[in-house]
Amino acid sequence: MNTEKIKEEVQLSLGIAKGSLFKKPEFGHRFKELARVPASENTRSRAETYACEALQWMLDYKHLRSVTADATYKDNDKLLVHVECVAYNGDVIEFSRFVEVGDVHNS
């Protein structure tokens, strides 16, 4: 699989909520689960976990060699989740997206 196709699959996996695809309900991310939880270290860690989970299928199918995720708060209610993937050909694929979470003032 070429790098451009892998990039598309990473973007799709991190851009579609789990359960959105009728024929593949297990496909996608769980970020929407964070929308109502307080912004905390645990929430930040969960966002990283959810990003890696969304791409696990690509590791299983040997499209990717590794996946790492890092989430940082950009506002009281917004995380920036950055994912770095390494394809089997050695190419590095990066993707970032914002994830809304509960406000720290409500925690």
Long-range contacts (C-beta under 8 A, 24 or more apart in sequence): 1-63, 1-87, 3-87, 3-89, 3-91, 3-93, 6-58, 6-63, 6-64, 6-85, 6-87, 6-91, 6-93, 7-93, 7-95, 9-58, 9-63, 10-55, 10-58, 10-83, 10-85, 10-93, 10-95, 11-95, 13-54, 13-55, 13-57, 13-58, 14-51, 14-54, 14-55, 14-81, 14-83, 14-95, 14-97, 15-97, 18-54, 27-57, 28-54, 29-53, 29-54, 30-54, 31-81, 31-99, 34-79, 34-99, 34-100, 34-101, 34-102, 35-100, 35-101, 35-102, 36-102, 37-101, 37-102, 38-101, 38-102, 38-103, 38-104, 38-106, 38-107, 39-73, 39-76, 39-77, 39-79, 39-101, 39-102, 39-103, 39-104, 39-107, 40-104, 40-107, 43-79, 43-101, 43-102, 44-71, 44-72, 44-73, 44-79, 45-71, 47-71, 47-79, 47-81, 47-99, 47-101, 48-81, 51-81, 51-83, 52-83, 55-83, 55-85, 58-85, 62-88, 63-87, 63-88, 64-88, 64-93, 71-99, 74-98, 76-103, 76-104, 76-105, 77-101, 77-102, 77-103, 77-104
